[in-house]
Amino acid sequence: MKTIAIFNNKGGVGKSTLTYHLACALGELGKKVLMIDLDPQCNLSVSTMFEEELEKIWSREESYIEDYEGAKRSDEHYTDMLKEPRTVHFLLKPAEDGISDIEDLPPAYSIEGYENVFLLPGRLSIHKYENVIGDRWSKIFQSDNLALRTISNIRSLAEKYTLKEGYDYVLVDTSPSLGVLNKTIISTVDGFFIPAFPDMFSLYGIKNIGSSLSQWSKEFNNMYSLISESRRDKFPKEFVKFIGYTVYNAKRYDGQRNSVSLANAHHRYYQQIPEAINNHIDDVNKLGIEGVSNVPIGGTSIMYTHNTFPSVAQGLKCPMWRVPDKYKELRDNKREYLEENLIKVNQGAFGQYKATLGDYKVFAEDFILRAEKL
């Protein structure tokens, strides 16, 4: 199993959309995938689940997020609760409160239409876990047991679910922050990649990531050298590796005379992304394969904007290539949902929706080649 984070210091680059579609494309290729939503905005969860499903999960957990041990003690249906999907914050909460971990892991949320793609939903309250990490981070250098457990708990959770369910990949969706939660995530996954929009802000995002990586790797190596060998198995054997980048949601313009058919404004920044990576991300923090800094994952396969397609897919809670089938199903059986949410799909575009699967398979296949080098 490989744990891969999708990370950029710039928001609005389609990170959650990309995470979801990558997971489903890997599922189409026969891989078993777990997504973990650790972005406090929960965009991945909202894109994947109908709102009433997510609200039901959140409401049931509310008392546990306030006081896990007290809620467990007074809840006679606690065992039944663990038979249903729970959020990632609920699963991390025992470590946050310094009590024993959950023995029987709840099932992950199953993505409709896939037997091999799953999600640990997010919660807006995950900032509370981040606050605790901040308080305990310095104690890890003193080999404090609770601090070590708190910092390593996200990776441990991925490993426990993989031991139980046999996942090939765990994809971790992150916020645009350079705060301690993302420092913890990036320091305890195997690899990460950067989704970038071809603009100035993404270039600065890459610069900020590179600077943070240099500092975080020093802290990780220092920590790893200080803790006992028996505790090192809670962490990766080496610091995270950058496995590449994507250029996502860019404007295609076939009339332009450049090799990737981008509008001039986007092409100018597209050309600067490899330079920004090479200048700001240290070679020691990169996966040692040719083209990791210079060629987007999947080439141009998912580079160009799909305009409103992702928004329609989000409304239907399916990947873009399944929109035609899902739309027909809801039109026949749940037309009121389409009407309430003002969702209408032009049947003449059905072929274009379905064609996105081929693009994402190309992307997923290149992702697999890189991830397996970790």
DOTIFI-193843 format. One record per residue (C-alpha): residue number from 1; residue in one letter; x negated, y negated, z. Coordinates in pm, 1 decimal, m for minus. Example, Ala and Ser with C-alpha at 12.3 -4.5 7.8 and 13.67 -1.06 7.14 Angstrom:
> num|residuo|east|north|up
> 1|A|m1230.0|450.0|780.0
> 2|S|m1367.0|106.0|714.0
END
This chain:
> num|residuo|east|north|up
> 1|M|0.0|0.0|0.0
> 2|K|m118.5|m349.4|m85.9
> 3|T|13.2|m659.8|87.5
> 4|I|17.9|m962.8|m142.0
> 5|A|120.7|m1316.8|m50.9
> 6|I|260.8|m1564.8|m300.3
> 7|F|123.6|m1899.3|m189.7
> 8|N|86.5|m2259.3|m302.3
> 9|N|42.1|m2578.0|m104.3
> 10|K|286.9|m2742.9|m346.9
> 11|G|659.6|m2681.1|m319.4
> 12|G|904.1|m2654.3|m606.6
> 13|V|690.9|m2424.1|m822.6
> 14|G|948.6|m2142.6|m832.0
> 15|K|764.6|m1929.7|m578.5
> 16|S|1069.1|m1751.3|m437.1
> 17|T|1218.6|m1695.7|m783.5
> 18|L|888.1|m1550.1|m899.0
> 19|T|856.5|m1325.5|m591.3
> 20|Y|1204.7|m1183.7|m645.8
> 21|H|1160.0|m1123.2|m1017.6
> 22|L|816.0|m969.2|m967.7
> 23|A|958.3|m728.7|m709.7
> 24|C|1241.8|m627.0|m941.7
> 25|A|1004.5|m590.3|m1239.5
> 26|L|779.8|m365.6|m1028.0
> 27|G|1092.9|m171.5|m939.1
> 28|E|1171.7|m133.1|m1310.1
> 29|L|820.8|13.5|m1350.3
> 30|G|891.1|273.7|m1082.8
> 31|K|707.6|106.2|m793.1
> 32|K|856.0|87.9|m444.7
> 33|V|846.3|m268.0|m311.3
> 34|L|923.9|m449.0|12.1
> 35|M|966.2|m826.1|12.0
> 36|I|918.7|m1018.9|337.8
> 37|D|1066.8|m1368.3|353.0
> 38|L|842.3|m1578.4|577.3
> 39|D|933.2|m1915.0|430.3
> 40|P|1141.4|m2103.8|692.9
> 41|Q|1359.3|m2233.9|407.8
> 42|C|1467.6|m1872.1|335.1
> 43|N|1500.3|m1936.4|m39.0
> 44|L|1408.7|m1576.2|m122.4
> 45|S|1681.9|m1441.6|106.7
> 46|V|1940.2|m1686.3|m27.5
> 47|S|1845.4|m1591.4|m384.8
> 48|T|1883.2|m1221.6|m305.9
> 49|M|2183.6|m1195.9|m73.2
> 50|F|2535.7|m1332.1|m79.3
> 51|E|2569.1|m1604.3|184.7
> 52|E|2827.9|m1416.1|391.2
> 53|E|2593.2|m1116.2|418.6
> 54|L|2306.1|m1331.9|540.2
> 55|E|2527.3|m1528.3|780.7
> 56|K|2656.3|m1202.8|930.4
> 57|I|2301.2|m1084.9|999.7
> 58|W|2197.1|m1420.9|1144.5
> 59|S|2502.3|m1449.3|1369.8
> 60|R|2454.5|m1099.8|1514.2
> 61|E|2095.9|m1181.5|1608.3
> 62|E|2152.0|m1525.7|1758.6
> 63|S|2136.3|m1422.8|2125.7
> 64|Y|1823.1|m1214.2|2060.6
> 65|I|1637.8|m1508.4|1911.0
> 66|E|1714.3|m1702.2|2228.4
> 67|D|1623.9|m1423.1|2473.2
> 68|Y|1549.5|m1083.0|2323.3
> 69|E|1516.1|m883.9|2644.8
> 70|G|1822.8|m1039.7|2806.6
> 71|A|2034.5|m985.9|2495.0
> 72|K|1921.4|m625.5|2464.8
> 73|R|2004.3|m556.6|2828.2
> 74|S|2359.5|m686.1|2793.2
> 75|D|2435.2|m547.6|2444.5
> 76|E|2595.7|m203.8|2462.4
> 77|H|2587.5|m184.5|2082.8
> 78|Y|2212.3|m248.0|2053.1
> 79|T|2140.3|96.3|1903.8
> 80|D|2408.6|48.4|1640.1
> 81|M|2263.4|m293.4|1560.2
> 82|L|1934.0|m130.1|1462.9
> 83|K|2111.8|83.8|1203.9
> 84|E|2167.3|m226.6|991.0
> 85|P|1914.9|m461.1|824.1
> 86|R|1763.8|m722.4|1054.3
> 87|T|1560.1|m1035.1|981.7
> 88|V|1184.5|m1054.1|999.7
> 89|H|1204.9|m1294.9|1297.0
> 90|F|1418.2|m1046.1|1489.9
> 91|L|1150.8|m781.5|1423.3
> 92|L|868.4|m1013.6|1532.1
> 93|K|1055.4|m1145.6|1836.0
> 94|P|936.9|m878.9|2089.0
> 95|A|575.2|m980.6|2029.0
> 96|E|675.2|m1346.2|2054.6
> 97|D|831.6|m1274.2|2395.6
> 98|G|552.6|m1038.7|2506.5
> 99|I|772.2|m729.0|2540.4
> 100|S|761.0|m383.8|2380.3
> 101|D|810.5|m353.4|2005.7
> 102|I|1120.8|m199.2|1852.8
> 103|E|1072.3|178.6|1840.0
> 104|D|1322.0|263.3|1566.1
> 105|L|1282.3|21.5|1277.0
> 106|P|1608.7|m97.1|1121.1
> 107|P|1648.9|m29.2|748.9
> 108|A|1532.9|m301.1|512.9
> 109|Y|1799.4|m468.4|301.3
> 110|S|1842.7|m278.1|m25.5
> 111|I|1848.1|m490.0|m341.1
> 112|E|2162.1|m415.1|m540.7
> 113|G|2092.7|m210.5|m852.4
> 114|Y|1755.2|m84.6|m727.6
> 115|E|1676.0|220.8|m517.0
> 116|N|1316.2|110.1|m473.5
> 117|V|1326.2|m265.5|m397.3
> 118|F|1395.0|m395.5|m46.0
> 119|L|1387.1|m713.7|161.1
> 120|L|1323.9|m815.0|519.9
> 121|P|1539.0|m1131.7|521.5
> 122|G|1413.4|m1458.7|663.4
> 123|R|1550.3|m1681.8|937.5
> 124|L|1537.9|m2057.1|977.2
> 125|S|1414.8|m1991.8|1331.8
> 126|I|1078.4|m1846.4|1222.6
> 127|H|919.4|m2178.6|1323.7
> 128|K|945.6|m2053.7|1683.8
> 129|Y|710.5|m1767.3|1601.4
> 130|E|474.3|m2013.1|1437.2
> 131|N|467.0|m2221.1|1757.2
> 132|V|371.4|m1912.8|1958.5
> 133|I|95.0|m1825.1|1711.9
> 134|G|m43.4|m2176.1|1757.3
> 135|D|m49.2|m2131.7|2135.1
> 136|R|m218.5|m1791.3|2119.0
> 137|W|m461.7|m1833.9|1829.6
> 138|S|m759.9|m1943.5|2040.0
> 139|K|m707.1|m1652.4|2281.1
> 140|I|m776.1|m1402.3|2006.1
> 141|F|m1145.8|m1487.3|2030.9
> 142|Q|m1130.7|m1365.7|2392.7
> 143|S|m978.8|m1034.4|2276.5
> 144|D|m650.5|m1116.2|2451.1
> 145|N|m419.8|m820.8|2380.5
> 146|L|m100.1|m1020.6|2332.9
> 147|A|m274.8|m1274.8|2110.1
> 148|L|m418.4|m996.1|1893.7
> 149|R|m78.1|m834.3|1868.7
> 150|T|94.1|m1161.4|1780.5
> 151|I|m155.4|m1250.1|1506.9
> 152|S|m163.3|m901.5|1353.4
> 153|N|209.1|m833.6|1388.3
> 154|I|312.7|m931.5|1035.6
> 155|R|60.4|m690.9|885.7
> 156|S|153.6|m424.8|1140.6
> 157|L|518.5|m461.3|1043.0
> 158|A|433.2|m408.7|675.9
> 159|E|229.5|m100.0|764.5
> 160|K|501.2|47.7|986.1
> 161|Y|765.0|8.6|717.0
> 162|T|528.2|155.6|460.2
> 163|L|453.8|454.0|684.5
> 164|K|828.1|510.8|714.4
> 165|E|936.1|435.0|355.6
> 166|G|627.2|471.5|135.5
> 167|Y|604.8|129.7|m26.9
> 168|D|350.6|63.7|m300.9
> 169|Y|351.5|m312.4|m250.7
> 170|V|461.3|m555.8|16.4
> 171|L|518.2|m906.2|m123.9
> 172|V|516.0|m1190.2|128.5
> 173|D|690.6|m1515.3|36.8
> 174|T|541.9|m1817.2|214.0
> 175|S|614.7|m2183.7|266.9
> 176|P|404.5|m2460.6|101.5
> 177|S|247.3|m2538.0|439.2
> 178|L|m117.4|m2503.9|543.2
> 179|G|m6.0|m2450.8|903.7
> 180|V|m85.9|m2170.4|1142.4
> 181|L|186.1|m1933.0|1018.5
> 182|N|44.2|m1932.5|666.9
> 183|K|m308.1|m1915.9|806.1
> 184|T|m202.7|m1599.0|985.3
> 185|I|m29.7|m1453.9|678.4
> 186|I|m316.7|m1526.5|441.0
> 187|S|m574.0|m1399.4|693.2
> 188|T|m397.9|m1063.7|734.7
> 189|V|m281.0|m971.5|382.5
> 190|D|m498.6|m801.4|121.6
> 191|G|m458.0|m1055.2|m157.8
> 192|F|m267.5|m1361.4|m275.2
> 193|F|m191.3|m1542.5|m596.3
> 194|I|m93.4|m1901.3|m672.7
> 195|P|211.6|m1992.0|m880.0
> 196|A|133.7|m2329.3|m1034.3
> 197|F|329.6|m2586.2|m1228.1
> 198|P|111.4|m2772.4|m1481.5
> 199|D|97.9|m3106.3|m1304.2
> 200|M|m131.7|m3314.2|m1084.8
> 201|F|26.6|m3194.6|m760.6
> 202|S|m55.6|m2829.7|m828.3
> 203|L|m419.2|m2925.8|m887.6
> 204|Y|m429.1|m3094.2|m547.4
> 205|G|m251.6|m2792.5|m398.2
> 206|I|m528.3|m2565.0|m528.5
> 207|K|m790.5|m2800.4|m387.3
> 208|N|m623.8|m2794.2|m44.6
> 209|I|m591.9|m2414.5|m51.9
> 210|G|m960.8|m2378.5|m136.3
> 211|S|m1063.6|m2601.8|152.7
> 212|S|m838.8|m2415.0|395.6
> 213|L|m957.7|m2074.5|272.5
> 214|S|m1318.2|m2168.4|347.5
> 215|Q|m1226.3|m2259.2|705.3
> 216|W|m991.3|m1966.2|757.7
> 217|S|m1246.3|m1714.4|631.1
> 218|K|m1503.1|m1842.8|881.7
> 219|E|m1250.7|m1802.8|1163.6
> 220|F|m1152.4|m1456.2|1042.5
> 221|N|m1511.4|m1332.8|1017.3
> 222|N|m1592.3|m1477.6|1359.4
> 223|M|m1284.8|m1313.5|1511.3
> 224|Y|m1355.1|m981.3|1340.3
> 225|S|m1709.4|m975.5|1477.0
> 226|L|m1594.6|m1045.2|1832.9
> 227|I|m1311.1|m795.1|1872.6
> 228|S|m1383.4|m430.8|1952.6
> 229|E|m1398.1|m172.3|1675.3
> 230|S|m1088.6|1.4|1811.7
> 231|R|m885.9|m314.4|1743.8
> 232|R|m1023.3|m391.6|1399.7
> 233|D|m782.8|m151.7|1231.0
> 234|K|m507.4|m405.2|1299.0
> 235|F|m667.1|m632.4|1039.1
> 236|P|m791.8|m591.7|681.4
> 237|K|m1157.1|m491.1|659.7
> 238|E|m1241.3|m811.8|475.2
> 239|F|m1087.6|m1152.3|428.3
> 240|V|m810.8|m1197.8|171.7
> 241|K|m894.1|m1209.2|m199.1
> 242|F|m749.8|m1449.5|m454.9
> 243|I|m618.7|m1227.8|m737.2
> 244|G|m514.5|m1498.7|m980.6
> 245|Y|m260.8|m1762.0|m1071.1
> 246|T|44.0|m1811.0|m1287.0
> 247|V|159.6|m2111.1|m1482.1
> 248|Y|532.0|m2110.4|m1426.7
> 249|N|832.8|m2300.6|m1558.2
> 250|A|629.8|m2499.4|m1812.4
> 251|K|786.7|m2671.2|m2113.1
> 252|R|730.4|m2491.2|m2443.1
> 253|Y|692.0|m2699.2|m2755.6
> 254|D|605.7|m2500.0|m3066.1
> 255|G|527.8|m2815.3|m3261.5
> 256|Q|214.6|m2883.2|m3055.6
> 257|R|m119.4|m2765.3|m3191.9
> 258|N|m256.3|m2588.1|m2888.2
> 259|S|m311.7|m2218.8|m2825.1
> 260|V|m26.0|m2183.1|m2574.1
> 261|S|238.5|m2405.5|m2736.1
> 262|L|281.0|m2636.6|m2438.8
> 263|A|398.0|m2993.4|m2450.0
> 264|N|98.5|m3227.2|m2434.3
> 265|A|165.7|m3349.3|m2080.3
> 266|H|176.0|m2991.6|m1949.6
> 267|H|m112.8|m2866.2|m2163.3
> 268|R|m347.9|m3127.6|m2019.5
> 269|Y|m294.2|m2998.2|m1665.2
> 270|Y|m280.9|m2635.3|m1779.5
> 271|Q|m639.0|m2672.1|m1900.5
> 272|Q|m750.3|m2815.0|m1566.5
> 273|I|m615.9|m2532.5|m1347.1
> 274|P|m911.7|m2291.8|m1403.3
> 275|E|m1153.6|m2577.3|m1333.6
> 276|A|m972.4|m2658.7|m1008.7
> 277|I|m987.3|m2292.1|m902.8
> 278|N|m1356.5|m2257.4|m985.9
> 279|N|m1444.2|m2584.2|m811.8
> 280|H|m1245.5|m2530.9|m492.8
> 281|I|m1199.7|m2157.3|m426.3
> 282|D|m1526.5|m1991.5|m326.2
> 283|D|m1634.3|m1691.2|m531.8
> 284|V|m1657.2|m1481.4|m215.6
> 285|N|m1282.6|m1529.5|m169.7
> 286|K|m1196.3|m1418.7|m525.2
> 287|L|m1127.2|m1072.6|m658.6
> 288|G|m1435.4|m972.9|m852.9
> 289|I|m1282.7|m915.4|m1196.7
> 290|E|m1328.8|m1096.3|m1524.8
> 291|G|m1079.9|m1372.3|m1590.9
> 292|V|m940.3|m1398.3|m1238.7
> 293|S|m991.6|m1776.3|m1241.1
> 294|N|m940.6|m1843.3|m1609.6
> 295|V|m653.2|m1631.6|m1739.6
> 296|P|m304.0|m1647.5|m1583.9
> 297|I|m161.6|m1320.1|m1456.7
> 298|G|30.3|m1178.6|m1751.4
> 299|G|m107.1|m1444.7|m1985.7
> 300|T|176.8|m1653.2|m2126.4
> 301|S|445.1|m1387.9|m2059.1
> 302|I|631.5|m1584.3|m1791.0
> 303|M|480.6|m1927.1|m1848.1
> 304|Y|769.3|m2101.9|m2019.0
> 305|T|1079.4|m2238.8|m1854.9
> 306|H|1398.9|m2036.2|m1870.6
> 307|N|1598.0|m2356.1|m1811.5
> 308|T|1919.4|m2263.3|m1625.7
> 309|F|1869.6|m1885.6|m1639.2
> 310|P|1714.5|m1858.1|m1288.2
> 311|S|1996.9|m2064.4|m1136.3
> 312|V|2260.0|m1842.2|m1295.9
> 313|A|2074.6|m1531.2|m1177.2
> 314|Q|2057.3|m1671.7|m823.8
> 315|G|2431.1|m1730.4|m824.3
> 316|L|2491.4|m1371.6|m934.9
> 317|K|2226.6|m1229.6|m696.4
> 318|C|2041.4|m1036.3|m965.2
> 319|P|1728.9|m1074.8|m1182.2
> 320|M|1775.3|m1263.5|m1507.0
> 321|W|1772.8|m953.2|m1726.3
> 322|R|2070.9|m812.1|m1536.2
> 323|V|2285.5|m1124.4|m1565.9
> 324|P|2493.8|m994.6|m1859.8
> 325|D|2594.7|m674.3|m1679.7
> 326|K|2651.4|m846.2|m1343.3
> 327|Y|2856.7|m1122.0|m1505.3
> 328|K|3081.7|m868.5|m1679.4
> 329|E|3124.7|m677.2|m1353.3
> 330|L|3227.1|m986.4|m1156.0
> 331|R|3446.5|m1114.5|m1436.0
> 332|D|3639.5|m787.1|m1425.6
> 333|N|3646.5|m730.7|m1049.5
> 334|K|3572.6|m1055.6|m867.6
> 335|R|3663.3|m1337.9|m1099.4
> 336|E|3744.1|m1568.8|m807.6
> 337|Y|3375.4|m1568.4|m705.3
> 338|L|3273.9|m1690.7|m1050.2
> 339|E|3540.2|m1959.8|m1043.7
> 340|E|3458.4|m2077.4|m690.1
> 341|N|3088.9|m2108.7|m773.5
> 342|L|3143.2|m2253.1|m1122.6
> 343|I|2944.5|m1973.1|m1285.2
> 344|K|2999.4|m1924.7|m1654.6
> 345|V|2759.3|m1746.0|m1887.6
> 346|N|2751.2|m1795.3|m2262.7
> 347|Q|2777.8|m1444.0|m2406.4
> 348|G|2572.3|m1558.0|m2704.1
> 349|A|2274.7|m1585.8|m2465.2
> 350|F|2305.3|m1229.4|m2331.4
> 351|G|2019.2|m1114.6|m2553.5
> 352|Q|1791.8|m1388.1|m2422.4
> 353|Y|1870.4|m1294.1|m2063.5
> 354|K|1789.8|m927.5|m2130.0
> 355|A|1467.3|m1016.2|m2311.2
> 356|T|1320.2|m1161.8|m1990.5
> 357|L|1265.4|m805.9|m1863.6
> 358|G|995.0|m747.3|m2123.2
> 359|D|818.2|m1065.7|m2019.0
> 360|Y|825.2|m975.0|m1651.4
> 361|K|706.1|m620.7|m1718.1
> 362|V|396.3|m765.7|m1887.5
> 363|F|342.4|m987.0|m1584.0
> 364|A|400.8|m698.8|m1339.3
> 365|E|162.8|m468.3|m1525.3
> 366|D|m118.6|m723.3|m1505.2
> 367|F|m32.8|m780.9|m1139.1
> 368|I|m69.2|m405.4|m1076.1
> 369|L|m409.3|m395.3|m1246.5
> 370|R|m535.0|m675.8|m1024.0
> 371|A|m372.6|m557.5|m701.2
> 372|E|m519.7|m208.0|m740.1
> 373|K|m869.1|m358.7|m746.2
> 374|L|m827.4|m479.9|m387.3
END
